[in-house]
Amino acid sequence: MKTLPGHSRALFLLLLALGAMVMSGCASTEPDNLSERPWNSPKGWENGLPSTMTEGR
């Protein structure tokens, strides 16, 4: 296999890295990022103790 000169090898690696960055970019089908619930609203498990833990007392 023929080795590439220093400048050609650096250019090849630069183009390879650039291609990898372009191919791994983020994309979304929702341009407005609309969701059913806001990100900062509490989840169901963040509201305190479950009711079954306090029923027998």
mmCIF file of the N, C-alpha and C atoms, coordinates in Angstrom:
data_MODEL
# 
_entry.id   MODEL 
# 
loop_
_atom_site.group_PDB 
_atom_site.id 
_atom_site.type_symbol 
_atom_site.label_atom_id 
_atom_site.label_alt_id 
_atom_site.label_comp_id 
_atom_site.label_asym_id 
_atom_site.label_entity_id 
_atom_site.label_seq_id 
_atom_site.pdbx_PDB_ins_code 
_atom_site.Cartn_x 
_atom_site.Cartn_y 
_atom_site.Cartn_z 
_atom_site.occupancy 
_atom_site.B_iso_or_equiv 
_atom_site.pdbx_formal_charge 
_atom_site.auth_seq_id 
_atom_site.auth_comp_id 
_atom_site.auth_asym_id 
_atom_site.auth_atom_id 
_atom_site.pdbx_PDB_model_num 
ATOM 1   N N  . MET A 1 1  ? 0.841   -1.173 0.000  1.00 0.00 ? 1  MET A N  1 
ATOM 2   C CA . MET A 1 1  ? 0.000   0.000  0.000  1.00 0.00 ? 1  MET A CA 1 
ATOM 3   C C  . MET A 1 1  ? 0.886   1.237  0.000  1.00 0.00 ? 1  MET A C  1 
ATOM 4   N N  . LYS A 1 2  ? 0.577   2.160  -0.834 1.00 0.00 ? 2  LYS A N  1 
ATOM 5   C CA . LYS A 1 2  ? 1.353   3.390  -0.952 1.00 0.00 ? 2  LYS A CA 1 
ATOM 6   C C  . LYS A 1 2  ? 0.974   4.338  0.184  1.00 0.00 ? 2  LYS A C  1 
ATOM 7   N N  . THR A 1 3  ? 1.959   4.891  0.858  1.00 0.00 ? 3  THR A N  1 
ATOM 8   C CA . THR A 1 3  ? 1.675   5.828  1.944  1.00 0.00 ? 3  THR A CA 1 
ATOM 9   C C  . THR A 1 3  ? 1.483   7.226  1.380  1.00 0.00 ? 3  THR A C  1 
ATOM 10  N N  . LEU A 1 4  ? 0.620   7.960  2.016  1.00 0.00 ? 4  LEU A N  1 
ATOM 11  C CA . LEU A 1 4  ? 0.327   9.325  1.585  1.00 0.00 ? 4  LEU A CA 1 
ATOM 12  C C  . LEU A 1 4  ? 1.356   10.286 2.162  1.00 0.00 ? 4  LEU A C  1 
ATOM 13  N N  . PRO A 1 5  ? 1.706   11.326 1.441  1.00 0.00 ? 5  PRO A N  1 
ATOM 14  C CA . PRO A 1 5  ? 2.577   12.363 2.016  1.00 0.00 ? 5  PRO A CA 1 
ATOM 15  C C  . PRO A 1 5  ? 1.887   13.047 3.194  1.00 0.00 ? 5  PRO A C  1 
ATOM 16  N N  . GLY A 1 6  ? 2.637   13.764 4.006  1.00 0.00 ? 6  GLY A N  1 
ATOM 17  C CA . GLY A 1 6  ? 2.119   14.388 5.227  1.00 0.00 ? 6  GLY A CA 1 
ATOM 18  C C  . GLY A 1 6  ? 0.934   15.293 4.997  1.00 0.00 ? 6  GLY A C  1 
ATOM 19  N N  . HIS A 1 7  ? 0.976   16.128 3.963  1.00 0.00 ? 7  HIS A N  1 
ATOM 20  C CA . HIS A 1 7  ? -0.123  17.059 3.712  1.00 0.00 ? 7  HIS A CA 1 
ATOM 21  C C  . HIS A 1 7  ? -1.370  16.324 3.249  1.00 0.00 ? 7  HIS A C  1 
ATOM 22  N N  . SER A 1 8  ? -1.205  15.329 2.409  1.00 0.00 ? 8  SER A N  1 
ATOM 23  C CA . SER A 1 8  ? -2.361  14.578 1.911  1.00 0.00 ? 8  SER A CA 1 
ATOM 24  C C  . SER A 1 8  ? -3.007  13.775 3.028  1.00 0.00 ? 8  SER A C  1 
ATOM 25  N N  . ARG A 1 9  ? -2.184  13.211 3.905  1.00 0.00 ? 9  ARG A N  1 
ATOM 26  C CA . ARG A 1 9  ? -2.719  12.427 5.018  1.00 0.00 ? 9  ARG A CA 1 
ATOM 27  C C  . ARG A 1 9  ? -3.506  13.335 5.965  1.00 0.00 ? 9  ARG A C  1 
ATOM 28  N N  . ALA A 1 10 ? -2.983  14.510 6.257  1.00 0.00 ? 10 ALA A N  1 
ATOM 29  C CA . ALA A 1 10 ? -3.675  15.447 7.140  1.00 0.00 ? 10 ALA A CA 1 
ATOM 30  C C  . ALA A 1 10 ? -4.987  15.905 6.514  1.00 0.00 ? 10 ALA A C  1 
ATOM 31  N N  . LEU A 1 11 ? -4.982  16.168 5.216  1.00 0.00 ? 11 LEU A N  1 
ATOM 32  C CA . LEU A 1 11 ? -6.203  16.574 4.527  1.00 0.00 ? 11 LEU A CA 1 
ATOM 33  C C  . LEU A 1 11 ? -7.226  15.445 4.530  1.00 0.00 ? 11 LEU A C  1 
ATOM 34  N N  . PHE A 1 12 ? -6.762  14.215 4.315  1.00 0.00 ? 12 PHE A N  1 
ATOM 35  C CA . PHE A 1 12 ? -7.658  13.061 4.331  1.00 0.00 ? 12 PHE A CA 1 
ATOM 36  C C  . PHE A 1 12 ? -8.286  12.888 5.710  1.00 0.00 ? 12 PHE A C  1 
ATOM 37  N N  . LEU A 1 13 ? -7.479  12.999 6.763  1.00 0.00 ? 13 LEU A N  1 
ATOM 38  C CA . LEU A 1 13 ? -8.014  12.855 8.119  1.00 0.00 ? 13 LEU A CA 1 
ATOM 39  C C  . LEU A 1 13 ? -8.977  13.980 8.471  1.00 0.00 ? 13 LEU A C  1 
ATOM 40  N N  . LEU A 1 14 ? -8.686  15.181 8.000  1.00 0.00 ? 14 LEU A N  1 
ATOM 41  C CA . LEU A 1 14 ? -9.581  16.311 8.234  1.00 0.00 ? 14 LEU A CA 1 
ATOM 42  C C  . LEU A 1 14 ? -10.923 16.093 7.542  1.00 0.00 ? 14 LEU A C  1 
ATOM 43  N N  . LEU A 1 15 ? -10.888 15.646 6.302  1.00 0.00 ? 15 LEU A N  1 
ATOM 44  C CA . LEU A 1 15 ? -12.133 15.381 5.574  1.00 0.00 ? 15 LEU A CA 1 
ATOM 45  C C  . LEU A 1 15 ? -12.898 14.213 6.186  1.00 0.00 ? 15 LEU A C  1 
ATOM 46  N N  . LEU A 1 16 ? -12.179 13.212 6.655  1.00 0.00 ? 16 LEU A N  1 
ATOM 47  C CA . LEU A 1 16 ? -12.823 12.075 7.305  1.00 0.00 ? 16 LEU A CA 1 
ATOM 48  C C  . LEU A 1 16 ? -13.517 12.512 8.596  1.00 0.00 ? 16 LEU A C  1 
ATOM 49  N N  . ALA A 1 17 ? -12.856 13.344 9.394  1.00 0.00 ? 17 ALA A N  1 
ATOM 50  C CA . ALA A 1 17 ? -13.459 13.845 10.630 1.00 0.00 ? 17 ALA A CA 1 
ATOM 51  C C  . ALA A 1 17 ? -14.657 14.744 10.331 1.00 0.00 ? 17 ALA A C  1 
ATOM 52  N N  . LEU A 1 18 ? -14.536 15.578 9.316  1.00 0.00 ? 18 LEU A N  1 
ATOM 53  C CA . LEU A 1 18 ? -15.641 16.452 8.932  1.00 0.00 ? 18 LEU A CA 1 
ATOM 54  C C  . LEU A 1 18 ? -16.845 15.632 8.464  1.00 0.00 ? 18 LEU A C  1 
ATOM 55  N N  . GLY A 1 19 ? -16.599 14.609 7.678  1.00 0.00 ? 19 GLY A N  1 
ATOM 56  C CA . GLY A 1 19 ? -17.680 13.733 7.221  1.00 0.00 ? 19 GLY A CA 1 
ATOM 57  C C  . GLY A 1 19 ? -18.351 13.009 8.374  1.00 0.00 ? 19 GLY A C  1 
ATOM 58  N N  . ALA A 1 20 ? -17.560 12.567 9.357  1.00 0.00 ? 20 ALA A N  1 
ATOM 59  C CA . ALA A 1 20 ? -18.130 11.895 10.524 1.00 0.00 ? 20 ALA A CA 1 
ATOM 60  C C  . ALA A 1 20 ? -18.998 12.851 11.336 1.00 0.00 ? 20 ALA A C  1 
ATOM 61  N N  . MET A 1 21 ? -18.570 14.102 11.459 1.00 0.00 ? 21 MET A N  1 
ATOM 62  C CA . MET A 1 21 ? -19.365 15.085 12.200 1.00 0.00 ? 21 MET A CA 1 
ATOM 63  C C  . MET A 1 21 ? -20.669 15.401 11.478 1.00 0.00 ? 21 MET A C  1 
ATOM 64  N N  . VAL A 1 22 ? -20.626 15.482 10.159 1.00 0.00 ? 22 VAL A N  1 
ATOM 65  C CA . VAL A 1 22 ? -21.840 15.775 9.389  1.00 0.00 ? 22 VAL A CA 1 
ATOM 66  C C  . VAL A 1 22 ? -22.815 14.609 9.467  1.00 0.00 ? 22 VAL A C  1 
ATOM 67  N N  . MET A 1 23 ? -22.307 13.394 9.395  1.00 0.00 ? 23 MET A N  1 
ATOM 68  C CA . MET A 1 23 ? -23.180 12.220 9.412  1.00 0.00 ? 23 MET A CA 1 
ATOM 69  C C  . MET A 1 23 ? -23.779 11.962 10.793 1.00 0.00 ? 23 MET A C  1 
ATOM 70  N N  . SER A 1 24 ? -23.159 12.440 11.853 1.00 0.00 ? 24 SER A N  1 
ATOM 71  C CA . SER A 1 24 ? -23.666 12.181 13.197 1.00 0.00 ? 24 SER A CA 1 
ATOM 72  C C  . SER A 1 24 ? -24.398 13.384 13.779 1.00 0.00 ? 24 SER A C  1 
ATOM 73  N N  . GLY A 1 25 ? -24.798 14.324 12.964 1.00 0.00 ? 25 GLY A N  1 
ATOM 74  C CA . GLY A 1 25 ? -25.492 15.516 13.439 1.00 0.00 ? 25 GLY A CA 1 
ATOM 75  C C  . GLY A 1 25 ? -26.881 15.202 13.954 1.00 0.00 ? 25 GLY A C  1 
ATOM 76  N N  . CYS A 1 26 ? -27.436 16.111 14.699 1.00 0.00 ? 26 CYS A N  1 
ATOM 77  C CA . CYS A 1 26 ? -28.773 15.943 15.268 1.00 0.00 ? 26 CYS A CA 1 
ATOM 78  C C  . CYS A 1 26 ? -29.827 16.470 14.299 1.00 0.00 ? 26 CYS A C  1 
ATOM 79  N N  . ALA A 1 27 ? -30.947 15.789 14.270 1.00 0.00 ? 27 ALA A N  1 
ATOM 80  C CA . ALA A 1 27 ? -32.067 16.228 13.448 1.00 0.00 ? 27 ALA A CA 1 
ATOM 81  C C  . ALA A 1 27 ? -33.357 15.894 14.186 1.00 0.00 ? 27 ALA A C  1 
ATOM 82  N N  . SER A 1 28 ? -34.382 16.671 13.945 1.00 0.00 ? 28 SER A N  1 
ATOM 83  C CA . SER A 1 28 ? -35.662 16.457 14.591 1.00 0.00 ? 28 SER A CA 1 
ATOM 84  C C  . SER A 1 28 ? -36.771 16.679 13.580 1.00 0.00 ? 28 SER A C  1 
ATOM 85  N N  . THR A 1 29 ? -37.830 15.925 13.736 1.00 0.00 ? 29 THR A N  1 
ATOM 86  C CA . THR A 1 29 ? -38.988 16.124 12.877 1.00 0.00 ? 29 THR A CA 1 
ATOM 87  C C  . THR A 1 29 ? -39.921 17.175 13.451 1.00 0.00 ? 29 THR A C  1 
ATOM 88  N N  . GLU A 1 30 ? -39.674 17.610 14.696 1.00 0.00 ? 30 GLU A N  1 
ATOM 89  C CA . GLU A 1 30 ? -40.478 18.646 15.337 1.00 0.00 ? 30 GLU A CA 1 
ATOM 90  C C  . GLU A 1 30 ? -39.672 19.937 15.389 1.00 0.00 ? 30 GLU A C  1 
ATOM 91  N N  . PRO A 1 31 ? -39.913 20.868 14.479 1.00 0.00 ? 31 PRO A N  1 
ATOM 92  C CA . PRO A 1 31 ? -39.117 22.096 14.490 1.00 0.00 ? 31 PRO A CA 1 
ATOM 93  C C  . PRO A 1 31 ? -39.379 22.983 15.703 1.00 0.00 ? 31 PRO A C  1 
ATOM 94  N N  . ASP A 1 32 ? -40.577 22.941 16.258 1.00 0.00 ? 32 ASP A N  1 
ATOM 95  C CA . ASP A 1 32 ? -40.906 23.781 17.412 1.00 0.00 ? 32 ASP A CA 1 
ATOM 96  C C  . ASP A 1 32 ? -40.661 23.077 18.735 1.00 0.00 ? 32 ASP A C  1 
ATOM 97  N N  . ASN A 1 33 ? -40.332 21.790 18.697 1.00 0.00 ? 33 ASN A N  1 
ATOM 98  C CA . ASN A 1 33 ? -40.101 20.984 19.893 1.00 0.00 ? 33 ASN A CA 1 
ATOM 99  C C  . ASN A 1 33 ? -41.299 21.050 20.835 1.00 0.00 ? 33 ASN A C  1 
ATOM 100 N N  . LEU A 1 34 ? -42.478 20.852 20.319 1.00 0.00 ? 34 LEU A N  1 
ATOM 101 C CA . LEU A 1 34 ? -43.691 20.870 21.121 1.00 0.00 ? 34 LEU A CA 1 
ATOM 102 C C  . LEU A 1 34 ? -43.837 19.537 21.847 1.00 0.00 ? 34 LEU A C  1 
ATOM 103 N N  . SER A 1 35 ? -44.152 19.577 23.116 1.00 0.00 ? 35 SER A N  1 
ATOM 104 C CA . SER A 1 35 ? -44.350 18.356 23.878 1.00 0.00 ? 35 SER A CA 1 
ATOM 105 C C  . SER A 1 35 ? -45.671 18.445 24.625 1.00 0.00 ? 35 SER A C  1 
ATOM 106 N N  . GLU A 1 36 ? -46.126 17.306 25.105 1.00 0.00 ? 36 GLU A N  1 
ATOM 107 C CA . GLU A 1 36 ? -47.404 17.260 25.802 1.00 0.00 ? 36 GLU A CA 1 
ATOM 108 C C  . GLU A 1 36 ? -47.321 17.896 27.184 1.00 0.00 ? 36 GLU A C  1 
ATOM 109 N N  . ARG A 1 37 ? -46.161 17.842 27.818 1.00 0.00 ? 37 ARG A N  1 
ATOM 110 C CA . ARG A 1 37 ? -46.000 18.414 29.146 1.00 0.00 ? 37 ARG A CA 1 
ATOM 111 C C  . ARG A 1 37 ? -44.697 19.189 29.201 1.00 0.00 ? 37 ARG A C  1 
ATOM 112 N N  . PRO A 1 38 ? -44.660 20.240 29.986 1.00 0.00 ? 38 PRO A N  1 
ATOM 113 C CA . PRO A 1 38 ? -43.423 21.025 30.068 1.00 0.00 ? 38 PRO A CA 1 
ATOM 114 C C  . PRO A 1 38 ? -42.299 20.225 30.725 1.00 0.00 ? 38 PRO A C  1 
ATOM 115 N N  . TRP A 1 39 ? -41.082 20.574 30.409 1.00 0.00 ? 39 TRP A N  1 
ATOM 116 C CA . TRP A 1 39 ? -39.923 19.859 30.946 1.00 0.00 ? 39 TRP A CA 1 
ATOM 117 C C  . TRP A 1 39 ? -39.790 20.050 32.451 1.00 0.00 ? 39 TRP A C  1 
ATOM 118 N N  . ASN A 1 40 ? -40.206 21.185 32.989 1.00 0.00 ? 40 ASN A N  1 
ATOM 119 C CA . ASN A 1 40 ? -39.986 21.440 34.409 1.00 0.00 ? 40 ASN A CA 1 
ATOM 120 C C  . ASN A 1 40 ? -41.146 21.003 35.288 1.00 0.00 ? 40 ASN A C  1 
ATOM 121 N N  . SER A 1 41 ? -42.175 20.372 34.749 1.00 0.00 ? 41 SER A N  1 
ATOM 122 C CA . SER A 1 41 ? -43.266 19.894 35.593 1.00 0.00 ? 41 SER A CA 1 
ATOM 123 C C  . SER A 1 41 ? -42.821 18.621 36.305 1.00 0.00 ? 41 SER A C  1 
ATOM 124 N N  . PRO A 1 42 ? -43.272 18.400 37.545 1.00 0.00 ? 42 PRO A N  1 
ATOM 125 C CA . PRO A 1 42 ? -42.822 17.223 38.295 1.00 0.00 ? 42 PRO A CA 1 
ATOM 126 C C  . PRO A 1 42 ? -43.364 15.932 37.696 1.00 0.00 ? 42 PRO A C  1 
ATOM 127 N N  . LYS A 1 43 ? -42.566 14.907 37.779 1.00 0.00 ? 43 LYS A N  1 
ATOM 128 C CA . LYS A 1 43 ? -42.986 13.575 37.338 1.00 0.00 ? 43 LYS A CA 1 
ATOM 129 C C  . LYS A 1 43 ? -43.909 12.981 38.399 1.00 0.00 ? 43 LYS A C  1 
ATOM 130 N N  . GLY A 1 44 ? -44.576 11.877 38.079 1.00 0.00 ? 44 GLY A N  1 
ATOM 131 C CA . GLY A 1 44 ? -45.488 11.265 39.023 1.00 0.00 ? 44 GLY A CA 1 
ATOM 132 C C  . GLY A 1 44 ? -44.816 10.765 40.284 1.00 0.00 ? 44 GLY A C  1 
ATOM 133 N N  . TRP A 1 45 ? -43.573 10.327 40.185 1.00 0.00 ? 45 TRP A N  1 
ATOM 134 C CA . TRP A 1 45 ? -42.871 9.797  41.349 1.00 0.00 ? 45 TRP A CA 1 
ATOM 135 C C  . TRP A 1 45 ? -42.210 10.894 42.173 1.00 0.00 ? 45 TRP A C  1 
ATOM 136 N N  . GLU A 1 46 ? -42.302 12.148 41.768 1.00 0.00 ? 46 GLU A N  1 
ATOM 137 C CA . GLU A 1 46 ? -41.678 13.239 42.506 1.00 0.00 ? 46 GLU A CA 1 
ATOM 138 C C  . GLU A 1 46 ? -42.665 13.978 43.414 1.00 0.00 ? 46 GLU A C  1 
ATOM 139 N N  . ASN A 1 47 ? -43.856 13.470 43.601 1.00 0.00 ? 47 ASN A N  1 
ATOM 140 C CA . ASN A 1 47 ? -44.894 14.181 44.345 1.00 0.00 ? 47 ASN A CA 1 
ATOM 141 C C  . ASN A 1 47 ? -44.980 13.774 45.806 1.00 0.00 ? 47 ASN A C  1 
ATOM 142 N N  . GLY A 1 48 ? -44.065 13.036 46.357 1.00 0.00 ? 48 GLY A N  1 
ATOM 143 C CA . GLY A 1 48 ? -44.121 12.649 47.755 1.00 0.00 ? 48 GLY A CA 1 
ATOM 144 C C  . GLY A 1 48 ? -44.310 11.158 47.911 1.00 0.00 ? 48 GLY A C  1 
ATOM 145 N N  . LEU A 1 49 ? -44.818 10.766 49.069 1.00 0.00 ? 49 LEU A N  1 
ATOM 146 C CA . LEU A 1 49 ? -45.000 9.349  49.361 1.00 0.00 ? 49 LEU A CA 1 
ATOM 147 C C  . LEU A 1 49 ? -46.212 8.792  48.627 1.00 0.00 ? 49 LEU A C  1 
ATOM 148 N N  . PRO A 1 50 ? -46.132 7.546  48.200 1.00 0.00 ? 50 PRO A N  1 
ATOM 149 C CA . PRO A 1 50 ? -47.318 6.910  47.609 1.00 0.00 ? 50 PRO A CA 1 
ATOM 150 C C  . PRO A 1 50 ? -48.403 6.732  48.669 1.00 0.00 ? 50 PRO A C  1 
ATOM 151 N N  . SER A 1 51 ? -49.638 6.726  48.274 1.00 0.00 ? 51 SER A N  1 
ATOM 152 C CA . SER A 1 51 ? -50.744 6.650  49.235 1.00 0.00 ? 51 SER A CA 1 
ATOM 153 C C  . SER A 1 51 ? -50.782 5.311  49.952 1.00 0.00 ? 51 SER A C  1 
ATOM 154 N N  . THR A 1 52 ? -50.279 4.236  49.385 1.00 0.00 ? 52 THR A N  1 
ATOM 155 C CA . THR A 1 52 ? -50.332 2.926  50.034 1.00 0.00 ? 52 THR A CA 1 
ATOM 156 C C  . THR A 1 52 ? -49.382 2.844  51.219 1.00 0.00 ? 52 THR A C  1 
ATOM 157 N N  . MET A 1 53 ? -48.389 3.693  51.317 1.00 0.00 ? 53 MET A N  1 
ATOM 158 C CA . MET A 1 53 ? -47.456 3.641  52.442 1.00 0.00 ? 53 MET A CA 1 
ATOM 159 C C  . MET A 1 53 ? -48.053 4.263  53.699 1.00 0.00 ? 53 MET A C  1 
ATOM 160 N N  . THR A 1 54 ? -49.045 5.122  53.558 1.00 0.00 ? 54 THR A N  1 
ATOM 161 C CA . THR A 1 54 ? -49.600 5.815  54.720 1.00 0.00 ? 54 THR A CA 1 
ATOM 162 C C  . THR A 1 54 ? -51.018 5.360  55.063 1.00 0.00 ? 54 THR A C  1 
ATOM 163 N N  . GLU A 1 55 ? -51.549 4.340  54.416 1.00 0.00 ? 55 GLU A N  1 
ATOM 164 C CA . GLU A 1 55 ? -52.944 3.938  54.656 1.00 0.00 ? 55 GLU A CA 1 
ATOM 165 C C  . GLU A 1 55 ? -53.144 3.256  55.998 1.00 0.00 ? 55 GLU A C  1 
ATOM 166 N N  . GLY A 1 56 ? -52.229 2.438  56.446 1.00 0.00 ? 56 GLY A N  1 
ATOM 167 C CA . GLY A 1 56 ? -52.430 1.665  57.670 1.00 0.00 ? 56 GLY A CA 1 
ATOM 168 C C  . GLY A 1 56 ? -52.131 2.428  58.941 1.00 0.00 ? 56 GLY A C  1 
ATOM 169 N N  . ARG A 1 57 ? -51.837 3.673  58.890 1.00 0.00 ? 57 ARG A N  1 
ATOM 170 C CA . ARG A 1 57 ? -51.432 4.402  60.100 1.00 0.00 ? 57 ARG A CA 1 
ATOM 171 C C  . ARG A 1 57 ? -52.475 5.328  60.586 1.00 0.00 ? 57 ARG A C  1 
# 
